[in-house]
Amino acid sequence: MQCSVCQWIYDPAKGEPMQDVAPGTPWSEVPDNFLCPECSLGKDVFDELASEAK
């Protein structure tokens, strides 16, 4: 998933340790209160990457 505002990419293999999201956490299990670590906006501004599309 990629932030549509600042282009930061959530990598499930890495998670987001600063927000207690463990490595291996799929986007669907990331808490709804997650904020982009670059621009501090919520999950609603994230878009699926082309490589993630099914």
N, CA, C and O atoms as a Maestro MAE file, in Angstrom:
{
 s_m_m2io_version
 :::
 2.0.0
}

f_m_ct {
 s_m_title
 :::
 protein
 m_atom[216] {
  # First column is atom index #
  i_m_mmod_type
  r_m_x_coord
  r_m_y_coord
  r_m_z_coord
  i_m_residue_number
  s_m_chain_name
  s_m_pdb_residue_name
  s_m_pdb_atom_name
  i_m_atomic_number
  :::
  1 25 0.850 -1.183 0.000 1 A "MET " " N  " 7
  2 3 0.000 0.000 0.000 1 A "MET " " CA " 6
  3 2 0.887 1.236 0.000 1 A "MET " " C  " 6
  4 15 1.958 1.255 0.607 1 A "MET " " O  " 8
  5 25 0.417 2.267 -0.695 2 A "GLN " " N  " 7
  6 3 1.205 3.492 -0.819 2 A "GLN " " CA " 6
  7 2 0.362 4.698 -0.439 2 A "GLN " " C  " 6
  8 15 -0.798 4.809 -0.835 2 A "GLN " " O  " 8
  9 25 0.955 5.596 0.329 3 A "CYS " " N  " 7
  10 3 0.278 6.835 0.700 3 A "CYS " " CA " 6
  11 2 0.109 7.687 -0.558 3 A "CYS " " C  " 6
  12 15 1.078 7.959 -1.267 3 A "CYS " " O  " 8
  13 25 -1.124 8.103 -0.827 4 A "SER " " N  " 7
  14 3 -1.393 8.897 -2.028 4 A "SER " " CA " 6
  15 2 -0.936 10.348 -1.871 4 A "SER " " C  " 6
  16 15 -0.890 11.093 -2.850 4 A "SER " " O  " 8
  17 25 -0.599 10.749 -0.651 5 A "VAL " " N  " 7
  18 3 -0.176 12.127 -0.403 5 A "VAL " " CA " 6
  19 2 1.340 12.273 -0.519 5 A "VAL " " C  " 6
  20 15 1.829 13.137 -1.247 5 A "VAL " " O  " 8
  21 25 2.091 11.417 0.207 6 A "CYS " " N  " 7
  22 3 3.552 11.578 0.233 6 A "CYS " " CA " 6
  23 2 4.309 10.444 -0.456 6 A "CYS " " C  " 6
  24 15 5.532 10.489 -0.582 6 A "CYS " " O  " 8
  25 25 3.562 9.418 -0.904 7 A "GLN " " N  " 7
  26 3 4.134 8.275 -1.630 7 A "GLN " " CA " 6
  27 2 4.894 7.280 -0.762 7 A "GLN " " C  " 6
  28 15 5.570 6.405 -1.302 7 A "GLN " " O  " 8
  29 25 4.808 7.380 0.566 8 A "TRP " " N  " 7
  30 3 5.442 6.399 1.441 8 A "TRP " " CA " 6
  31 2 4.789 5.045 1.208 8 A "TRP " " C  " 6
  32 15 3.571 4.963 1.043 8 A "TRP " " O  " 8
  33 25 5.581 3.994 1.192 9 A "ILE " " N  " 7
  34 3 5.070 2.653 0.912 9 A "ILE " " CA " 6
  35 2 5.118 1.796 2.172 9 A "ILE " " C  " 6
  36 15 6.154 1.679 2.827 9 A "ILE " " O  " 8
  37 25 3.967 1.198 2.496 10 A "TYR " " N  " 7
  38 3 3.908 0.242 3.600 10 A "TYR " " CA " 6
  39 2 4.388 -1.106 3.082 10 A "TYR " " C  " 6
  40 15 3.823 -1.652 2.134 10 A "TYR " " O  " 8
  41 25 5.422 -1.635 3.702 11 A "ASP " " N  " 7
  42 3 5.977 -2.936 3.343 11 A "ASP " " CA " 6
  43 2 5.598 -3.930 4.431 11 A "ASP " " C  " 6
  44 15 6.115 -3.848 5.545 11 A "ASP " " O  " 8
  45 25 4.694 -4.879 4.126 12 A "PRO " " N  " 7
  46 3 4.273 -5.826 5.152 12 A "PRO " " CA " 6
  47 2 5.427 -6.637 5.730 12 A "PRO " " C  " 6
  48 15 5.360 -7.059 6.884 12 A "PRO " " O  " 8
  49 25 6.468 -6.861 4.964 13 A "ALA " " N  " 7
  50 3 7.616 -7.632 5.459 13 A "ALA " " CA " 6
  51 2 8.334 -6.885 6.581 13 A "ALA " " C  " 6
  52 15 8.938 -7.504 7.457 13 A "ALA " " O  " 8
  53 25 8.267 -5.558 6.550 14 A "LYS " " N  " 7
  54 3 8.934 -4.734 7.564 14 A "LYS " " CA " 6
  55 2 7.992 -4.277 8.669 14 A "LYS " " C  " 6
  56 15 8.427 -4.051 9.798 14 A "LYS " " O  " 8
  57 25 6.699 -4.138 8.354 15 A "GLY " " N  " 7
  58 3 5.757 -3.589 9.326 15 A "GLY " " CA " 6
  59 2 6.072 -2.123 9.582 15 A "GLY " " C  " 6
  60 15 6.656 -1.449 8.734 15 A "GLY " " O  " 8
  61 25 5.690 -1.642 10.735 16 A "GLU " " N  " 7
  62 3 5.979 -0.258 11.140 16 A "GLU " " CA " 6
  63 2 6.184 -0.260 12.644 16 A "GLU " " C  " 6
  64 15 5.250 -0.014 13.407 16 A "GLU " " O  " 8
  65 25 7.440 -0.545 13.078 17 A "PRO " " N  " 7
  66 3 7.722 -0.716 14.507 17 A "PRO " " CA " 6
  67 2 7.364 0.487 15.379 17 A "PRO " " C  " 6
  68 15 7.020 0.312 16.548 17 A "PRO " " O  " 8
  69 25 7.438 1.688 14.844 18 A "MET " " N  " 7
  70 3 7.126 2.871 15.652 18 A "MET " " CA " 6
  71 2 5.644 2.923 16.045 18 A "MET " " C  " 6
  72 15 5.265 3.651 16.963 18 A "MET " " O  " 8
  73 25 4.811 2.145 15.341 19 A "GLN " " N  " 7
  74 3 3.380 2.107 15.661 19 A "GLN " " CA " 6
  75 2 2.946 0.699 16.090 19 A "GLN " " C  " 6
  76 15 1.767 0.351 16.030 19 A "GLN " " O  " 8
  77 25 3.921 -0.094 16.521 20 A "ASP " " N  " 7
  78 3 3.656 -1.452 17.004 20 A "ASP " " CA " 6
  79 2 2.996 -2.352 15.970 20 A "ASP " " C  " 6
  80 15 2.193 -3.218 16.317 20 A "ASP " " O  " 8
  81 25 3.337 -2.147 14.685 21 A "VAL " " N  " 7
  82 3 2.874 -3.044 13.630 21 A "VAL " " CA " 6
  83 2 4.043 -3.982 13.325 21 A "VAL " " C  " 6
  84 15 5.067 -3.571 12.779 21 A "VAL " " O  " 8
  85 25 3.866 -5.232 13.686 22 A "ALA " " N  " 7
  86 3 4.949 -6.213 13.578 22 A "ALA " " CA " 6
  87 2 5.265 -6.571 12.130 22 A "ALA " " C  " 6
  88 15 4.383 -6.528 11.272 22 A "ALA " " O  " 8
  89 25 6.521 -6.926 11.855 23 A "PRO " " N  " 7
  90 3 6.859 -7.441 10.528 23 A "PRO " " CA " 6
  91 2 5.963 -8.639 10.205 23 A "PRO " " C  " 6
  92 15 5.655 -9.456 11.074 23 A "PRO " " O  " 8
  93 25 5.557 -8.724 8.948 24 A "GLY " " N  " 7
  94 3 4.682 -9.812 8.513 24 A "GLY " " CA " 6
  95 2 3.198 -9.492 8.642 24 A "GLY " " C  " 6
  96 15 2.356 -10.349 8.376 24 A "GLY " " O  " 8
  97 25 2.867 -8.256 9.052 25 A "THR " " N  " 7
  98 3 1.463 -7.871 9.217 25 A "THR " " CA " 6
  99 2 0.878 -7.408 7.887 25 A "THR " " C  " 6
  100 15 1.330 -6.402 7.339 25 A "THR " " O  " 8
  101 25 -0.123 -8.123 7.352 26 A "PRO " " N  " 7
  102 3 -0.752 -7.670 6.109 26 A "PRO " " CA " 6
  103 2 -1.535 -6.381 6.348 26 A "PRO " " C  " 6
  104 15 -1.961 -6.107 7.470 26 A "PRO " " O  " 8
  105 25 -1.722 -5.602 5.304 27 A "TRP " " N  " 7
  106 3 -2.414 -4.312 5.406 27 A "TRP " " CA " 6
  107 2 -3.791 -4.474 6.038 27 A "TRP " " C  " 6
  108 15 -4.226 -3.614 6.804 27 A "TRP " " O  " 8
  109 25 -4.473 -5.556 5.729 28 A "SER " " N  " 7
  110 3 -5.820 -5.767 6.264 28 A "SER " " CA " 6
  111 2 -5.831 -5.893 7.788 28 A "SER " " C  " 6
  112 15 -6.875 -5.715 8.414 28 A "SER " " O  " 8
  113 25 -4.688 -6.196 8.382 29 A "GLU " " N  " 7
  114 3 -4.597 -6.334 9.835 29 A "GLU " " CA " 6
  115 2 -3.924 -5.142 10.516 29 A "GLU " " C  " 6
  116 15 -3.781 -5.123 11.739 29 A "GLU " " O  " 8
  117 25 -3.514 -4.150 9.729 30 A "VAL " " N  " 7
  118 3 -2.942 -2.932 10.312 30 A "VAL " " CA " 6
  119 2 -4.091 -2.176 10.991 30 A "VAL " " C  " 6
  120 15 -5.152 -2.015 10.388 30 A "VAL " " O  " 8
  121 25 -3.903 -1.711 12.229 31 A "PRO " " N  " 7
  122 3 -4.985 -1.033 12.959 31 A "PRO " " CA " 6
  123 2 -5.544 0.172 12.198 31 A "PRO " " C  " 6
  124 15 -4.826 0.847 11.461 31 A "PRO " " O  " 8
  125 25 -6.831 0.422 12.393 32 A "ASP " " N  " 7
  126 3 -7.494 1.535 11.718 32 A "ASP " " CA " 6
  127 2 -6.943 2.892 12.149 32 A "ASP " " C  " 6
  128 15 -7.113 3.882 11.439 32 A "ASP " " O  " 8
  129 25 -6.283 2.944 13.311 33 A "ASN " " N  " 7
  130 3 -5.733 4.217 13.779 33 A "ASN " " CA " 6
  131 2 -4.297 4.445 13.280 33 A "ASN " " C  " 6
  132 15 -3.621 5.369 13.732 33 A "ASN " " O  " 8
  133 25 -3.840 3.606 12.353 34 A "PHE " " N  " 7
  134 3 -2.499 3.744 11.766 34 A "PHE " " CA " 6
  135 2 -2.384 5.092 11.059 34 A "PHE " " C  " 6
  136 15 -3.306 5.528 10.371 34 A "PHE " " O  " 8
  137 25 -1.238 5.742 11.241 35 A "LEU " " N  " 7
  138 3 -0.959 7.008 10.557 35 A "LEU " " CA " 6
  139 2 0.302 6.851 9.728 35 A "LEU " " C  " 6
  140 15 1.258 6.209 10.161 35 A "LEU " " O  " 8
  141 25 0.307 7.430 8.550 36 A "CYS " " N  " 7
  142 3 1.489 7.410 7.699 36 A "CYS " " CA " 6
  143 2 2.658 8.023 8.480 36 A "CYS " " C  " 6
  144 15 2.529 9.129 9.007 36 A "CYS " " O  " 8
  145 25 3.788 7.325 8.560 37 A "PRO " " N  " 7
  146 3 4.913 7.860 9.329 37 A "PRO " " CA " 6
  147 2 5.559 9.092 8.698 37 A "PRO " " C  " 6
  148 15 6.332 9.787 9.359 37 A "PRO " " O  " 8
  149 25 5.260 9.367 7.450 38 A "GLU " " N  " 7
  150 3 5.841 10.543 6.790 38 A "GLU " " CA " 6
  151 2 4.943 11.780 6.876 38 A "GLU " " C  " 6
  152 15 5.421 12.879 7.158 38 A "GLU " " O  " 8
  153 25 3.639 11.599 6.631 39 A "CYS " " N  " 7
  154 3 2.758 12.779 6.576 39 A "CYS " " CA " 6
  155 2 1.651 12.764 7.630 39 A "CYS " " C  " 6
  156 15 0.860 13.704 7.707 39 A "CYS " " O  " 8
  157 25 1.588 11.717 8.435 40 A "SER " " N  " 7
  158 3 0.647 11.606 9.561 40 A "SER " " CA " 6
  159 2 -0.824 11.547 9.165 40 A "SER " " C  " 6
  160 15 -1.690 11.884 9.972 40 A "SER " " O  " 8
  161 25 -1.120 11.127 7.944 41 A "LEU " " N  " 7
  162 3 -2.510 10.954 7.550 41 A "LEU " " CA " 6
  163 2 -2.901 9.497 7.743 41 A "LEU " " C  " 6
  164 15 -2.037 8.628 7.862 41 A "LEU " " O  " 8
  165 25 -4.213 9.226 7.772 42 A "GLY " " N  " 7
  166 3 -4.716 7.903 8.100 42 A "GLY " " CA " 6
  167 2 -4.736 6.909 6.945 42 A "GLY " " C  " 6
  168 15 -4.343 7.219 5.820 42 A "GLY " " O  " 8
  169 25 -5.208 5.704 7.262 43 A "LYS " " N  " 7
  170 3 -5.244 4.607 6.295 43 A "LYS " " CA " 6
  171 2 -6.080 4.939 5.061 43 A "LYS " " C  " 6
  172 15 -5.863 4.356 3.999 43 A "LYS " " O  " 8
  173 25 -7.025 5.859 5.184 44 A "ASP " " N  " 7
  174 3 -7.918 6.166 4.064 44 A "ASP " " CA " 6
  175 2 -7.211 6.839 2.893 44 A "ASP " " C  " 6
  176 15 -7.776 6.907 1.802 44 A "ASP " " O  " 8
  177 25 -5.990 7.339 3.089 45 A "VAL " " N  " 7
  178 3 -5.268 7.966 1.970 45 A "VAL " " CA " 6
  179 2 -4.318 6.982 1.277 45 A "VAL " " C  " 6
  180 15 -3.582 7.371 0.370 45 A "VAL " " O  " 8
  181 25 -4.329 5.722 1.693 46 A "PHE " " N  " 7
  182 3 -3.457 4.719 1.089 46 A "PHE " " CA " 6
  183 2 -4.156 4.031 -0.075 46 A "PHE " " C  " 6
  184 15 -5.346 3.719 -0.013 46 A "PHE " " O  " 8
  185 25 -3.397 3.804 -1.130 47 A "ASP " " N  " 7
  186 3 -3.887 3.120 -2.320 47 A "ASP " " CA " 6
  187 2 -3.076 1.859 -2.560 47 A "ASP " " C  " 6
  188 15 -1.910 1.767 -2.176 47 A "ASP " " O  " 8
  189 25 -3.705 0.904 -3.194 48 A "GLU " " N  " 7
  190 3 -3.028 -0.340 -3.541 48 A "GLU " " CA " 6
  191 2 -1.995 -0.069 -4.634 48 A "GLU " " C  " 6
  192 15 -2.265 0.649 -5.597 48 A "GLU " " O  " 8
  193 25 -0.820 -0.649 -4.472 49 A "LEU " " N  " 7
  194 3 0.212 -0.550 -5.507 49 A "LEU " " CA " 6
  195 2 -0.170 -1.454 -6.674 49 A "LEU " " C  " 6
  196 15 -0.856 -2.457 -6.478 49 A "LEU " " O  " 8
  197 25 0.260 -1.115 -7.871 50 A "ALA " " N  " 7
  198 3 -0.035 -1.942 -9.041 50 A "ALA " " CA " 6
  199 2 0.463 -3.372 -8.834 50 A "ALA " " C  " 6
  200 15 -0.183 -4.326 -9.269 50 A "ALA " " O  " 8
  201 25 1.603 -3.518 -8.175 51 A "SER " " N  " 7
  202 3 2.168 -4.852 -7.939 51 A "SER " " CA " 6
  203 2 1.353 -5.657 -6.937 51 A "SER " " C  " 6
  204 15 1.510 -6.875 -6.850 51 A "SER " " O  " 8
  205 25 0.474 -4.986 -6.172 52 A "GLU " " N  " 7
  206 3 -0.367 -5.665 -5.188 52 A "GLU " " CA " 6
  207 2 -1.738 -6.028 -5.755 52 A "GLU " " C  " 6
  208 15 -2.451 -6.856 -5.190 52 A "GLU " " O  " 8
  209 25 -2.098 -5.406 -6.869 53 A "ALA " " N  " 7
  210 3 -3.427 -5.630 -7.455 53 A "ALA " " CA " 6
  211 2 -3.583 -7.087 -7.863 53 A "ALA " " C  " 6
  212 15 -2.647 -7.728 -8.339 53 A "ALA " " O  " 8
  213 25 -4.786 -7.582 -7.662 54 A "LYS " " N  " 7
  214 3 -5.048 -8.990 -7.995 54 A "LYS " " CA " 6
  215 2 -5.978 -9.096 -9.162 54 A "LYS " " C  " 6
  216 15 -6.314 -10.202 -9.586 54 A "LYS " " O  " 8
  :::
 }
 m_bond[215] {
  # First column is bond index #
  i_m_from
  i_m_to
  i_m_order
  :::
  1 1 2 1
  2 2 3 1
  3 3 4 2
  4 3 5 1
  5 5 6 1
  6 6 7 1
  7 7 8 2
  8 7 9 1
  9 9 10 1
  10 10 11 1
  11 11 12 2
  12 11 13 1
  13 13 14 1
  14 14 15 1
  15 15 16 2
  16 15 17 1
  17 17 18 1
  18 18 19 1
  19 19 20 2
  20 19 21 1
  21 21 22 1
  22 22 23 1
  23 23 24 2
  24 23 25 1
  25 25 26 1
  26 26 27 1
  27 27 28 2
  28 27 29 1
  29 29 30 1
  30 30 31 1
  31 31 32 2
  32 31 33 1
  33 33 34 1
  34 34 35 1
  35 35 36 2
  36 35 37 1
  37 37 38 1
  38 38 39 1
  39 39 40 2
  40 39 41 1
  41 41 42 1
  42 42 43 1
  43 43 44 2
  44 43 45 1
  45 45 46 1
  46 46 47 1
  47 47 48 2
  48 47 49 1
  49 49 50 1
  50 50 51 1
  51 51 52 2
  52 51 53 1
  53 53 54 1
  54 54 55 1
  55 55 56 2
  56 55 57 1
  57 57 58 1
  58 58 59 1
  59 59 60 2
  60 59 61 1
  61 61 62 1
  62 62 63 1
  63 63 64 2
  64 63 65 1
  65 65 66 1
  66 66 67 1
  67 67 68 2
  68 67 69 1
  69 69 70 1
  70 70 71 1
  71 71 72 2
  72 71 73 1
  73 73 74 1
  74 74 75 1
  75 75 76 2
  76 75 77 1
  77 77 78 1
  78 78 79 1
  79 79 80 2
  80 79 81 1
  81 81 82 1
  82 82 83 1
  83 83 84 2
  84 83 85 1
  85 85 86 1
  86 86 87 1
  87 87 88 2
  88 87 89 1
  89 89 90 1
  90 90 91 1
  91 91 92 2
  92 91 93 1
  93 93 94 1
  94 94 95 1
  95 95 96 2
  96 95 97 1
  97 97 98 1
  98 98 99 1
  99 99 100 2
  100 99 101 1
  101 101 102 1
  102 102 103 1
  103 103 104 2
  104 103 105 1
  105 105 106 1
  106 106 107 1
  107 107 108 2
  108 107 109 1
  109 109 110 1
  110 110 111 1
  111 111 112 2
  112 111 113 1
  113 113 114 1
  114 114 115 1
  115 115 116 2
  116 115 117 1
  117 117 118 1
  118 118 119 1
  119 119 120 2
  120 119 121 1
  121 121 122 1
  122 122 123 1
  123 123 124 2
  124 123 125 1
  125 125 126 1
  126 126 127 1
  127 127 128 2
  128 127 129 1
  129 129 130 1
  130 130 131 1
  131 131 132 2
  132 131 133 1
  133 133 134 1
  134 134 135 1
  135 135 136 2
  136 135 137 1
  137 137 138 1
  138 138 139 1
  139 139 140 2
  140 139 141 1
  141 141 142 1
  142 142 143 1
  143 143 144 2
  144 143 145 1
  145 145 146 1
  146 146 147 1
  147 147 148 2
  148 147 149 1
  149 149 150 1
  150 150 151 1
  151 151 152 2
  152 151 153 1
  153 153 154 1
  154 154 155 1
  155 155 156 2
  156 155 157 1
  157 157 158 1
  158 158 159 1
  159 159 160 2
  160 159 161 1
  161 161 162 1
  162 162 163 1
  163 163 164 2
  164 163 165 1
  165 165 166 1
  166 166 167 1
  167 167 168 2
  168 167 169 1
  169 169 170 1
  170 170 171 1
  171 171 172 2
  172 171 173 1
  173 173 174 1
  174 174 175 1
  175 175 176 2
  176 175 177 1
  177 177 178 1
  178 178 179 1
  179 179 180 2
  180 179 181 1
  181 181 182 1
  182 182 183 1
  183 183 184 2
  184 183 185 1
  185 185 186 1
  186 186 187 1
  187 187 188 2
  188 187 189 1
  189 189 190 1
  190 190 191 1
  191 191 192 2
  192 191 193 1
  193 193 194 1
  194 194 195 1
  195 195 196 2
  196 195 197 1
  197 197 198 1
  198 198 199 1
  199 199 200 2
  200 199 201 1
  201 201 202 1
  202 202 203 1
  203 203 204 2
  204 203 205 1
  205 205 206 1
  206 206 207 1
  207 207 208 2
  208 207 209 1
  209 209 210 1
  210 210 211 1
  211 211 212 2
  212 211 213 1
  213 213 214 1
  214 214 215 1
  215 215 216 2
  :::
 }
}
